[in-house]
Amino acid sequence: MATIDKERILQFRGQDLCDNDGSKLGSIEEIYLDTETGEPEWALVHTGLFGRKQTFVPIRDATEGDGALRVPFDKAQVKDAPTVDPDGRLTQSEEADLYRYFGMTYAAVESGAGSGEQRDGAMKRYEAGERPDA
């Protein structure tokens, strides 16, 4: 499976996020980029009744199908994900907890931090109009 180009993933902001079967999980509010690599790692998605809940969903293994961004998680798993305050940054601790919940391997090295290195945020929200490679 081919990796989706970063510029293409950023275009999904405001679009639907779907599970592997194509069922809508919610609407993508923001794309969060790794602060060290600049690569897209998380989608902040409006889920739940009337889209009132905001959930972080990893997009590292996302694919594109039928014009939608798809992730390898089902609706129940996304619905029950831990709540993290979407304040513009994910800390390494929050990111590690979310990766564990979604059954994915997390290593500080993957997020650009070395052993024992502390950073304020592992992920930063991508703002519209902002150059993602800056």
N, CA, C and O of each residue as an XYZ file, in Angstrom:
536
protein
N       0.848     -1.169      0.000
C       0.000      0.000      0.000
C       0.893      1.232      0.000
O       1.837      1.337      0.783
N       0.576      2.159     -0.893
C       1.383      3.350     -1.063
C       1.047      4.397     -0.003
O      -0.096      4.523      0.436
N       2.069      5.135      0.390
C       1.878      6.222      1.333
C       1.259      7.402      0.601
O       1.624      7.697     -0.537
N       0.332      8.069      1.251
C      -0.304      9.240      0.657
C       0.612     10.439      0.849
O       1.151     10.654      1.934
N       0.782     11.207     -0.200
C       1.597     12.409     -0.171
C       1.075     13.384      0.895
O      -0.135     13.543      1.060
N       1.988     14.025      1.606
C       1.626     14.953      2.680
C       0.683     16.046      2.190
O      -0.305     16.353      2.856
N       0.972     16.624      1.053
C       0.111     17.684      0.525
C      -1.304     17.171      0.288
O      -2.274     17.896      0.509
N      -1.425     15.930     -0.159
C      -2.754     15.358     -0.406
C      -3.498     15.154      0.919
O      -4.685     15.465      1.014
N      -2.815     14.639      1.928
C      -3.468     14.428      3.226
C      -3.986     15.756      3.782
O      -5.089     15.808      4.327
N      -3.216     16.809      3.651
C      -3.631     18.109      4.177
C      -4.889     18.628      3.484
O      -5.626     19.429      4.060
N      -5.137     18.186      2.270
C      -6.339     18.595      1.538
C      -7.616     17.962      2.100
O      -8.716     18.384      1.744
N      -7.487     16.971      2.959
C      -8.662     16.306      3.529
C      -9.264     17.077      4.705
O     -10.308     16.685      5.227
N      -8.629     18.155      5.121
C      -9.188     18.964      6.203
C     -10.569     19.455      5.774
O     -10.728     20.012      4.688
N     -11.575     19.242      6.644
C     -12.951     19.602      6.331
C     -13.722     18.495      5.638
O     -14.927     18.618      5.419
N     -13.035     17.413      5.292
C     -13.659     16.273      4.614
C     -14.001     15.176      5.631
O     -13.680     15.292      6.814
N     -14.648     14.125      5.158
C     -14.980     12.989      6.020
C     -13.785     12.077      6.200
O     -12.975     11.905      5.289
N     -13.683     11.489      7.391
C     -12.733     10.417      7.660
C     -13.556      9.143      7.735
O     -14.593      9.109      8.397
N     -13.102      8.095      7.060
C     -13.850      6.844      6.986
C     -13.036      5.678      7.520
O     -11.807      5.728      7.569
N     -13.752      4.613      7.925
C     -13.067      3.385      8.306
C     -12.732      2.605      7.035
O     -13.033      3.057      5.930
N     -12.105      1.426      7.191
C     -11.698      0.636      6.019
C     -12.858      0.248      5.120
O     -12.674      0.066      3.916
N     -14.055      0.118      5.689
C     -15.233     -0.264      4.910
C     -15.873      0.917      4.206
O     -16.821      0.743      3.440
N     -15.371      2.111      4.454
C     -15.923      3.300      3.824
C     -17.007      3.974      4.635
O     -17.602      4.948      4.173
N     -17.285      3.472      5.856
C     -18.284      4.105      6.721
C     -17.694      5.362      7.347
O     -16.550      5.364      7.804
N     -18.483      6.428      7.363
C     -18.021      7.699      7.897
C     -17.796      7.617      9.401
O     -18.661      7.166     10.152
N     -16.599      8.070      9.831
C     -16.271      8.151     11.253
C     -16.561      9.544     11.795
O     -16.915      9.705     12.963
N     -16.410     10.537     10.950
C     -16.609     11.910     11.354
C     -15.984     12.844     10.338
O     -15.504     12.412      9.290
N     -15.994     14.126     10.658
C     -15.450     15.151      9.784
C     -14.102     15.625     10.331
O     -13.973     15.903     11.524
N     -13.113     15.713      9.463
C     -11.767     16.124      9.873
C     -11.741     17.635     10.095
O     -11.938     18.419      9.166
N     -11.493     18.024     11.351
C     -11.394     19.445     11.677
C      -9.986     19.954     11.415
O      -9.802     21.005     10.801
N      -8.991     19.205     11.883
C      -7.599     19.626     11.777
C      -6.711     18.430     11.487
O      -7.060     17.288     11.784
N      -5.562     18.712     10.903
C      -4.506     17.719     10.716
C      -3.350     18.166     11.598
O      -2.915     19.315     11.520
N      -2.852     17.264     12.435
C      -1.724     17.567     13.312
C      -0.452     16.972     12.710
O      -0.418     15.810     12.304
N       0.598     17.806     12.666
C       1.891     17.408     12.114
C       2.884     17.169     13.234
O       2.837     17.836     14.268
N       3.788     16.212     13.028
C       4.877     15.992     13.964
C       5.736     17.248     13.975
O       6.092     17.758     12.913
N       6.076     17.758     15.163
C       6.829     19.012     15.255
C       8.259     18.887     14.733
O       8.863     19.887     14.344
N       8.800     17.683     14.720
C      10.177     17.495     14.245
C      10.225     17.174     12.748
O      11.036     17.747     12.022
N       9.365     16.265     12.281
C       9.429     15.804     10.891
C       8.505     16.584      9.962
O       8.714     16.603      8.749
N       7.482     17.227     10.526
C       6.511     17.938      9.704
C       5.531     17.020      8.993
O       4.744     17.473      8.163
N       5.575     15.732      9.313
C       4.695     14.759      8.658
C       3.344     14.672      9.365
O       3.282     14.779     10.590
N       2.263     14.481      8.609
C       0.934     14.321      9.208
C       0.871     13.048     10.059
O       1.248     11.971      9.595
N       0.400     13.171     11.291
C       0.304     12.023     12.191
C      -1.103     11.792     12.725
O      -1.498     10.647     12.943
N      -1.861     12.856     12.939
C      -3.173     12.755     13.583
C      -4.195     13.607     12.859
O      -3.881     14.668     12.320
N      -5.426     13.118     12.860
C      -6.566     13.922     12.424
C      -7.426     14.171     13.655
O      -7.718     13.242     14.409
N      -7.831     15.412     13.860
C      -8.795     15.743     14.894
C     -10.154     15.684     14.208
O     -10.431     16.444     13.280
N     -10.999     14.765     14.682
C     -12.238     14.443     13.980
C     -13.445     14.736     14.864
O     -13.464     14.378     16.041
N     -14.447     15.386     14.290
C     -15.723     15.574     14.975
C     -16.491     14.265     14.872
O     -16.803     13.810     13.771
N     -16.798     13.658     16.020
C     -17.521     12.388     16.055
C     -18.713     12.514     16.987
O     -18.950     13.568     17.578
N     -19.447     11.443     17.106
C     -20.574     11.408     18.035
C     -21.811     12.082     17.476
O     -21.813     12.595     16.357
N     -22.844     12.070     18.267
C     -24.119     12.664     17.896
C     -23.933     14.149     17.602
O     -23.462     14.901     18.455
N     -24.295     14.559     16.423
C     -24.179     15.955     15.979
C     -22.728     16.433     15.914
O     -22.488     17.638     15.836
N     -21.751     15.514     15.944
C     -20.348     15.883     15.822
C     -19.821     16.714     16.967
O     -18.918     17.529     16.778
N     -20.375     16.519     18.160
C     -19.982     17.336     19.312
C     -18.693     16.871     19.982
O     -18.047     17.661     20.670
N     -18.303     15.617     19.800
C     -17.082     15.100     20.404
C     -15.931     15.260     19.413
O     -16.109     15.086     18.207
N     -14.761     15.590     19.928
C     -13.568     15.676     19.100
C     -12.631     14.551     19.495
O     -12.320     14.366     20.672
N     -12.187     13.805     18.502
C     -11.358     12.628     18.744
C     -10.113     12.690     17.867
O     -10.189     13.024     16.685
N      -8.954     12.363     18.466
C      -7.729     12.238     17.694
C      -7.641     10.832     17.121
O      -7.792      9.850     17.848
N      -7.394     10.735     15.809
C      -7.285      9.453     15.129
C      -5.952      9.448     14.383
O      -5.664     10.372     13.623
N      -5.126      8.395     14.599
C      -3.846      8.340     13.887
C      -4.062      8.142     12.389
O      -4.882      7.323     11.975
N      -3.325      8.895     11.588
C      -3.456      8.784     10.140
C      -2.173      8.274      9.484
O      -2.025      8.346      8.264
N      -1.264      7.769     10.282
C       0.001      7.238      9.773
C      -0.231      6.120      8.761
O       0.513      6.017      7.785
N      -1.252      5.275      8.972
C      -1.545      4.156      8.074
C      -2.784      4.410      7.220
O      -3.414      3.472      6.732
N      -3.126      5.683      7.044
C      -4.316      6.029      6.263
C      -4.096      5.726      4.782
O      -2.975      5.757      4.274
N      -5.206      5.432      4.114
C      -5.213      5.228      2.674
C      -6.287      6.119      2.079
O      -7.119      6.674      2.797
N      -6.261      6.249      0.779
C      -7.296      7.016      0.104
C      -8.146      6.062     -0.708
O      -7.627      5.230     -1.453
N      -9.466      6.187     -0.560
C     -10.383      5.350     -1.327
C     -11.677      6.078     -1.576
O     -12.259      6.657     -0.659
N     -12.132      6.052     -2.810
C     -13.369      6.727     -3.202
C     -13.367      8.198     -2.798
O     -14.398      8.743     -2.405
N     -12.200      8.836     -2.899
C     -12.091     10.254     -2.606
C     -12.094     10.608     -1.131
O     -12.157     11.785     -0.775
N     -12.027      9.592     -0.260
C     -12.049      9.842      1.183
C     -10.770      9.302      1.819
O     -10.140      8.385      1.290
N     -10.399      9.874      2.946
C      -9.280      9.372      3.730
C      -9.818      8.245      4.602
O     -10.818      8.419      5.298
N      -9.154      7.087      4.566
C      -9.600      5.922      5.338
C      -8.518      5.490      6.308
O      -7.327      5.529      6.000
N      -8.960      5.075      7.491
C      -8.047      4.581      8.518
C      -8.437      3.154      8.900
O      -9.596      2.771      8.743
N      -7.485      2.363      9.401
C      -7.757      0.959      9.724
C      -8.372      0.746     11.105
O      -7.960     -0.155     11.836
N      -9.351      1.567     11.463
C     -10.023      1.458     12.761
C     -11.521      1.460     12.520
O     -12.003      2.077     11.570
N     -12.262      0.765     13.388
C     -13.717      0.773     13.220
C     -14.337      1.896     14.048
O     -13.693      2.502     14.904
N     -15.594      2.144     13.763
C     -16.312      3.259     14.379
C     -16.335      3.162     15.905
O     -16.162      4.172     16.588
N     -16.546      1.967     16.445
C     -16.615      1.796     17.904
C     -15.282      2.160     18.555
O     -15.259      2.802     19.605
N     -14.178      1.754     17.940
C     -12.875      2.058     18.515
C     -12.626      3.568     18.510
O     -12.127      4.112     19.496
N     -12.960      4.238     17.433
C     -12.771      5.682     17.367
C     -13.694      6.372     18.364
O     -13.275      7.303     19.052
N     -14.933      5.929     18.449
C     -15.916      6.524     19.361
C     -15.457      6.444     20.814
O     -15.693      7.371     21.590
N     -14.799      5.339     21.191
C     -14.384      5.116     22.574
C     -12.965      5.583     22.884
O     -12.455      5.324     23.974
N     -12.328      6.264     21.945
C     -10.946      6.723     22.144
C     -10.865      7.702     23.311
O     -11.825      8.422     23.587
N      -9.719      7.730     23.997
C      -9.538      8.680     25.103
C      -9.728     10.117     24.634
O      -9.372     10.466     23.509
N     -10.282     10.931     25.494
C     -10.476     12.348     25.192
C      -9.206     13.114     25.527
O      -8.670     13.010     26.630
N      -8.739     13.880     24.559
C      -7.570     14.735     24.741
C      -7.982     16.132     24.310
O      -8.600     16.305     23.259
N      -7.641     17.130     25.117
C      -7.994     18.507     24.807
C      -7.275     18.967     23.544
O      -6.045     18.960     23.503
N      -8.018     19.366     22.515
C      -7.390     19.823     21.271
C      -6.936     21.281     21.377
O      -7.562     22.177     20.812
N      -5.849     21.506     22.102
C      -5.375     22.873     22.347
C      -4.297     23.316     21.377
O      -3.584     24.284     21.644
N      -4.167     22.627     20.261
C      -3.160     23.000     19.268
C      -1.917     22.145     19.313
O      -1.130     22.145     18.366
N      -1.723     21.410     20.403
C      -0.560     20.520     20.529
C      -0.946     19.248     21.260
O      -1.801     19.252     22.145
N      -0.301     18.168     20.875
C      -0.375     16.910     21.622
C       0.975     16.744     22.305
O       2.014     16.869     21.657
N       0.973     16.467     23.597
C       2.233     16.191     24.278
C       2.673     14.772     23.930
O       1.883     13.985     23.410
N       3.915     14.451     24.211
C       4.395     13.090     23.965
C       3.607     12.082     24.793
O       3.321     10.984     24.314
N       3.251     12.435     26.023
C       2.480     11.552     26.885
C       1.096     11.285     26.292
O       0.650     10.138     26.249
N       0.420     12.336     25.838
C      -0.901     12.178     25.222
C      -0.803     11.330     23.963
O      -1.632     10.453     23.720
N       0.221     11.606     23.171
C       0.419     10.864     21.925
C       0.669      9.384     22.212
O       0.108      8.516     21.543
N       1.508      9.098     23.202
C       1.804      7.712     23.563
C       0.541      6.984     24.028
O       0.310      5.835     23.650
N      -0.279      7.655     24.853
C      -1.536      7.054     25.326
C      -2.465      6.749     24.163
O      -3.080      5.683     24.128
N      -2.574      7.660     23.220
C      -3.444      7.442     22.067
C      -2.934      6.301     21.188
O      -3.717      5.457     20.751
N      -1.629      6.272     20.928
C      -1.080      5.179     20.125
C      -1.345      3.831     20.802
O      -1.722      2.865     20.138
N      -1.148      3.768     22.115
C      -1.425      2.518     22.846
C      -2.881      2.109     22.680
O      -3.183      0.946     22.416
N      -3.778      3.074     22.838
C      -5.200      2.779     22.715
C      -5.522      2.197     21.335
O      -6.298      1.247     21.225
N      -4.933      2.762     20.295
C      -5.205      2.294     18.934
C      -4.369      1.067     18.550
O      -4.407      0.618     17.405
N      -3.611      0.524     19.524
C      -2.851     -0.702     19.279
C      -1.658     -0.517     18.374
O      -1.246     -1.446     17.680
N      -1.101      0.678     18.378
C       0.033      0.986     17.517
C       1.280      1.183     18.360
O       1.201      1.596     19.517
N       2.410      0.892     17.784
C       3.687      1.068     18.457
C       4.029      2.548     18.500
O       3.901      3.266     17.508
N       4.465      2.985     19.668
C       4.910      4.364     19.823
C       6.320      4.346     20.366
O       6.618      3.652     21.338
N       7.178      5.110     19.734
C       8.540      5.296     20.235
C       8.854      6.775     20.090
O       8.530      7.388     19.073
N       9.478      7.340     21.096
C       9.813      8.757     21.059
C      10.630      9.088     19.824
O      10.529     10.195     19.295
N      11.444      8.140     19.353
C      12.264      8.360     18.169
C      11.380      8.621     16.955
O      11.724      9.441     16.104
N      10.217      7.915     16.866
C       9.304      8.118     15.746
C       8.768      9.536     15.718
O       8.419     10.054     14.658
N       8.702     10.161     16.879
C       8.178     11.520     16.959
C       9.284     12.553     16.936
O       9.029     13.746     17.099
N      10.498     12.106     16.735
C      11.602     13.038     16.619
C      12.292     13.367     17.922
O      13.178     14.222     17.928
N      11.932     12.730     19.038
C      12.570     13.013     20.320
C      13.480     11.845     20.694
O      13.103     10.684     20.535
N      14.644     12.146     21.176
C      15.559     11.096     21.600
C      15.271     10.662     23.022
O      14.395     11.223     23.681
N      15.997      9.673     23.498
C      15.803      9.162     24.853
C      15.953     10.268     25.878
O      16.957     10.979     25.905
N      14.951     10.402     26.712
C      14.992     11.368     27.794
C      14.740     12.802     27.386
O      14.652     13.686     28.238
N      14.624     13.041     26.098
C      14.405     14.405     25.639
C      12.959     14.807     25.901
O      12.033     14.060     25.586
N      12.773     15.981     26.473
C      11.428     16.486     26.753
C      11.103     17.611     25.786
O      11.942     18.467     25.508
N       9.889     17.603     25.281
C       9.422     18.674     24.412
C       8.046     19.100     24.891
O       7.322     18.320     25.511
N       7.695     20.336     24.602
C       6.378     20.826     24.973
C       5.288     20.094     24.217
O       4.260     19.754     24.802
N       5.484     19.845     22.943
C       4.467     19.184     22.141
C       5.090     18.285     21.106
O       6.051     18.663     20.436
N       4.536     17.078     20.972
C       5.017     16.160     19.959
C       4.350     16.453     18.626
O       4.935     16.208     17.571
N       3.120     16.980     18.667
C       2.364     17.272     17.462
C       1.855     18.697     17.516
O       1.531     19.219     18.583
N       1.789     19.311     16.359
C       1.280     20.675     16.251
C       0.205     20.705     15.180
O       0.338     20.082     14.127
N      -0.848     21.429     15.461
C      -1.941     21.569     14.508
C      -1.451     22.308     13.267
O      -0.693     23.273     13.365
N      -1.891     21.845     12.105
C      -1.603     22.514     10.842
C      -2.682     23.559     10.612
O      -3.867     23.229     10.573
N      -2.289     24.796     10.462
C      -3.233     25.886     10.247
C      -3.429     26.119      8.752
O      -2.478     26.014      7.978
N      -4.639     26.430      8.349
C      -4.932     26.744      6.948
C      -4.057     27.914      6.507
O      -3.919     28.903      7.227
N      -3.485     27.796      5.352
C      -2.627     28.853      4.834
C      -1.184     28.750      5.300
O      -0.309     29.417      4.748
N      -0.923     27.933      6.297
C       0.429     27.755      6.806
C       1.167     26.789      5.884
O       0.582     25.817      5.407
N       2.417     27.044      5.637
C       3.206     26.108      4.837
C       3.601     24.959      5.743
O       4.307     25.174      6.728
N       3.158     23.720      5.432
C       3.443     22.589      6.299
C       4.912     22.217      6.364
O       5.317     21.509      7.287
N       5.728     22.670      5.416
C       7.145     22.332      5.441
C       7.960     23.430      6.109
O       9.188     23.352      6.152
N       7.297     24.441      6.625
C       8.012     25.549      7.268
C       8.259     25.264      8.730
O       8.849     26.088      9.428
